[in-house]
């Protein structure tokens, strides 16, 4: 049998404040992770851009 929709209880000021706080924290966390990833990818790109030490690798070693 289908359930009848129930109205949610009224939101208190404390509940609203806690939700807003959590939302802000999660947003800052997401942004921090995003910036960290961007920085990391930049660092890795710099590593690859640098010339390789020693003789240039023209032939790949056998994988067997």
Rosetta constraint file for C-alpha pairs under 8 A:
AtomPair CA 11 CA 15 HARMONIC 6.38 0.50
AtomPair CA 11 CA 16 HARMONIC 6.73 0.50
AtomPair CA 12 CA 16 HARMONIC 6.35 0.50
AtomPair CA 13 CA 17 HARMONIC 6.14 0.50
AtomPair CA 14 CA 18 HARMONIC 6.10 0.50
AtomPair CA 15 CA 19 HARMONIC 6.16 0.50
AtomPair CA 16 CA 20 HARMONIC 6.15 0.50
AtomPair CA 17 CA 21 HARMONIC 6.08 0.50
AtomPair CA 18 CA 22 HARMONIC 6.11 0.50
AtomPair CA 19 CA 23 HARMONIC 6.05 0.50
AtomPair CA 20 CA 24 HARMONIC 6.20 0.50
AtomPair CA 21 CA 25 HARMONIC 6.20 0.50
AtomPair CA 22 CA 26 HARMONIC 6.12 0.50
AtomPair CA 23 CA 27 HARMONIC 6.15 0.50
AtomPair CA 24 CA 28 HARMONIC 6.24 0.50
AtomPair CA 25 CA 29 HARMONIC 6.13 0.50
AtomPair CA 26 CA 30 HARMONIC 6.07 0.50
AtomPair CA 27 CA 31 HARMONIC 6.21 0.50
AtomPair CA 28 CA 32 HARMONIC 6.07 0.50
AtomPair CA 29 CA 33 HARMONIC 6.26 0.50
AtomPair CA 30 CA 34 HARMONIC 6.14 0.50
AtomPair CA 31 CA 35 HARMONIC 6.11 0.50
AtomPair CA 32 CA 36 HARMONIC 6.09 0.50
AtomPair CA 33 CA 37 HARMONIC 6.15 0.50
AtomPair CA 34 CA 38 HARMONIC 6.27 0.50
AtomPair CA 35 CA 39 HARMONIC 6.12 0.50
AtomPair CA 36 CA 40 HARMONIC 6.06 0.50
AtomPair CA 37 CA 41 HARMONIC 6.14 0.50
AtomPair CA 38 CA 42 HARMONIC 6.23 0.50
AtomPair CA 39 CA 43 HARMONIC 6.22 0.50
AtomPair CA 40 CA 44 HARMONIC 6.24 0.50
AtomPair CA 41 CA 45 HARMONIC 6.13 0.50
AtomPair CA 42 CA 46 HARMONIC 6.26 0.50
AtomPair CA 43 CA 47 HARMONIC 6.39 0.50
AtomPair CA 44 CA 48 HARMONIC 6.43 0.50
AtomPair CA 45 CA 49 HARMONIC 6.16 0.50
AtomPair CA 46 CA 50 HARMONIC 6.45 0.50
AtomPair CA 52 CA 56 HARMONIC 7.04 0.50
